[in-house]
Amino acid sequence: MALVAENNAPRRGLRANLPRSPQMASLVILLVVLAGFAVADENFLSPLNITNMMAFLPELGIIALGMTLLLTAGEFDLSVGAVFALAPVLVMLLVQQGVMDIGLALLVGLLLCVAIGWVNGVIVTKIGISSFLVTLSMLLILRGVALYITQGFPLKSWDQPGPLVTLLAGSFQAGAFKLYTSLWWFIGLTAVCIYLLNYAKLGNWISAIGSNRNAAVARGVPADAVKIWLFILTSVLAGLAGMISAFRISAASPVAGTGYELEVIAMVVVGGTALTGGRGTILGTVVGVLMLRAIRNGIVLIGVPGLAYNIFLGGIILVMLILHALLQKNGGRR
């Protein structure tokens, strides 16, 4: 009987801790949001509306995955929206000017993202400037470059059929739903990030750096190298998302991704990742992405005036953060 009690104790502990987890608190809020919009408008859960939501959701979700890892390490990147725009703009310019074919241009675009992330990471870690200031400056530089090289006009994206188009922006039918291959990218990258954060040694390093960098370094964790690679990963994922979006809508705009940096951070934090570092959850981020995309879509469906859209969105995000904090506090008292 004692052995049975010991074996059941961890399970009871797991069940007791589940309601307190960031993922569960976020999931409760998501279900409330979905139920509210479903009651307010019967078209909210229609196949057509769900298809519209799922078309764009993976692109922001891909950026949010990188931001989750970076925030867990105690840093964040405000330049992701500008990278989202600049990478496909550069790719399309190289192709349209006849400099190289589309495959090589995509590789150059991703290498640009690597360079941007590396510069951000090196300045933050080696010079010691706040990631807020560094990436804010990078945001202005990259957005300015995108506007300058296009003279502010969007470029027609690559729309010729081929394996690259299918790989990045192909579509398929799943019953009544039309889905895009970007969803598979999102699912695959989510699985990789879950492994990295929860099961790999790198995940322990990331959490340790975000909790107490000096203690992590004292234990032999290469904090600077980890942060640099996380900045690179975040930038590459933002560029990849931008290329997927440009292929999907057949346009590369220099102003694409405006405001995405704050929206992505909101998704990650609402999902349960600590803004101050040390605690991250990929599953919570997925819930946060679903939540904010549902809110954007639902607000439009219920007829919120366009000029008041940001007011409602900001207010709902603030309410969700407060509810999330209350759920966590209540769970902590049990």
C-alpha positions, 0 to 999 in steps of 0.5 A, spaced: 500 500 500 505 504 501 508 503 494 502 504 491 501 511 495 508 513 492 507 511 485 500 515 485 503 521 489 507 524 483 500 523 479 496 527 484 502 532 484 501 533 476 494 533 476 494 539 482 499 543 478 496 542 471 491 548 473 496 552 475 500 552 469 501 558 464 498 553 458 492 551 462 491 559 464 492 561 457 487 555 454 482 557 459 482 564 456 482 562 449 476 557 450 472 563 453 474 568 447 472 562 442 465 561 446 464 569 446 465 570 439 461 564 437 455 566 441 456 573 438 456 571 431 454 564 428 459 565 422 465 565 427 466 558 427 464 557 420 469 553 415 470 559 411 472 564 417 476 558 420 480 558 413 481 565 413 484 565 420 488 559 419 491 562 412 495 568 416 496 564 423 502 560 422 506 566 419 505 570 426 506 563 429 513 562 426 515 568 429 512 567 435 516 561 436 523 564 436 521 570 440 519 565 445 526 562 446 529 569 446 524 571 451 526 565 456 533 567 455 531 574 458 532 578 451 527 580 446 527 582 438 523 588 436 526 588 429 522 582 427 517 586 423 522 589 419 526 583 417 519 580 415 518 585 410 526 586 408 527 579 407 522 578 401 523 585 398 530 583 397 529 576 394 524 579 389 529 585 387 534 580 386 530 576 382 526 581 378 533 585 376 536 578 373 541 578 378 540 570 380 534 565 380 529 564 385 532 559 389 539 562 390 535 569 392 531 565 397 538 563 400 541 570 400 535 572 403 536 567 409 543 569 409 541 576 410 537 574 416 542 570 419 547 576 419 542 581 422 541 576 428 548 575 429 549 583 429 543 584 434 546 578 438 553 581 438 552 588 440 547 585 446 552 580 449 559 583 447 558 591 448 552 590 453 547 594 450 540 593 452 536 588 447 530 593 447 535 599 444 539 595 439 533 591 436 529 598 436 535 601 432 535 595 427 528 596 426 528 603 424 534 601 419 531 595 416 525 598 415 528 604 412 532 600 407 526 596 405 523 603 403 529 606 400 530 600 395 523 600 393 521 607 393 516 605 398 512 601 393 510 594 394 513 589 389 510 583 385 512 577 388 514 570 385 507 567 382 510 562 377 508 555 379 514 550 382 516 546 387 518 552 391 511 556 391 508 549 393 513 548 399 512 555 402 505 557 400 502 551 397 495 550 399 490 543 400 483 542 401 482 538 408 474 537 408 471 544 408 477 547 409 482 550 405 489 550 408 496 552 406 503 549 407 505 554 412 501 550 417 505 544 416 511 549 417 508 552 423 507 545 426 514 542 424 517 548 427 513 548 434 515 540 435 522 542 434 522 548 439 518 544 444 524 539 444 529 544 444 526 548 450 523 542 454 528 536 452 534 538 450 540 541 454 540 547 450 533 548 453 536 548 460 541 553 458 536 558 456 532 557 462 538 558 466 540 564 463 534 567 463 533 566 471 540 568 473 545 569 467 551 569 472 549 563 476 549 560 469 555 562 467 559 560 473 556 553 471 559 553 465 553 555 460 556 559 454 551 564 455 553 569 450 553 564 444 547 561 446 544 568 446 547 570 439 544 563 436 537 565 439 537 572 436 539 569 429 534 563 430 529 569 431 531 573 425 531 567 420 524 565 423 522 572 421 525 572 414 522 565 413 515 567 415 515 574 411 517 569 405 512 565 406 507 571 406 510 574 400 509 567 396 502 567 399 499 573 397 504 574 391 506 581 393 513 583 397 511 590 401 516 594 404 511 596 410 509 589 411 510 586 418 509 593 421 507 592 428 508 585 428 514 585 433 509 588 439 503 583 437 508 577 437 511 579 444 503 579 446 502 573 443 508 570 447 507 573 454 499 572 454 501 564 452 505 564 459 512 566 457 515 570 462 517 577 460 523 577 464 526 571 462 527 564 466 520 561 464 518 559 457 512 555 454 512 553 447 505 550 447 502 556 451 505 560 445 501 556 440 495 558 445 497 565 445 497 565 437 490 562 436 487 567 441 490 573 438 488 571 431 481 569 434 480 576 437 482 580 431 478 576 426 472 576 431 472 583 432 471 584 425 466 579 425 462 583 430 462 589 427 467 593 431 469 600 427 475 600 423 478 606 427 476 603 434 479 597 432 486 598 436 482 600 442 478 594 442 484 589 441 489 593 446 483 593 451 482 585 450 489 584 450 490 588 457 484 584 460 487 577 458 493 579 461 490 581 468 486 574 467 492 570 466 495 573 472 489 572 477 489 565 474 496 564 476 496 567 483 489 563 485 493 557 482 499 559 487 495 559 493 492 552 493 
